[in-house]
Amino acid sequence: MIYPKSIATLIEHFQKFPSVGPKSAQRMAFYLLRMPMNEVEKFAQSMIDAKANTKTCEVCFNLSASSPCEICSSHQRDRSIICIVAETKDLIAIEKTNEFKGLYHVLQGLISPMDGIGADDIRIKELLTRLTNEEVKEVILALSPSVEGEATSLYLSKLIKPFGIKISRIAFGLPVGADLEYADEITIAKAIEGRREL
Ligand SMILES: [Zn+2]
């Protein structure tokens, strides 16, 4: 089917989103075409605003409106414990449980040789700098129980061991192969509670 160029371009853009195939992209494009013009304008502006007003925290690499982020600058948080996550969305999932009062470190990915992502491509160097300069007593690895999550956890635990810091990993309650962001709050809270030392 041949669409006018502007519609074809719109469909192409939607198709770049994660887990959106050609059919869904088409549906989204047609939905947008039926929306009132002012709604479309608001939608477009919200995308620009989100992109323009989001910073990466220089300490933990969380996405935030400010740098350092709210968590890193808070005096209510326990600075002796750092929870390591792959992405900001995992941090949000853990924050929603209200169970964790420490700080975070967002790796911005996982080691994945299949995708050409090595240890130097994610924020591991920066984590080691924090462990050297800050008074950290415990590190919690909150990485998904996927092949990449396992590989990254193993790699990190070897690097962190020499610091003499307690290392634990969340495990219980999380189904194997499941993404942290899709787990419900109780499951994640249980997983943190049941973390085991590495
Ligand atoms: Zn931060």
Residues whose N, C-alpha, C, O or C-beta is under 5 A from the ligand:
A	BS01	ZN	C57 V59 C60 F61 N62 P68 C69 C72
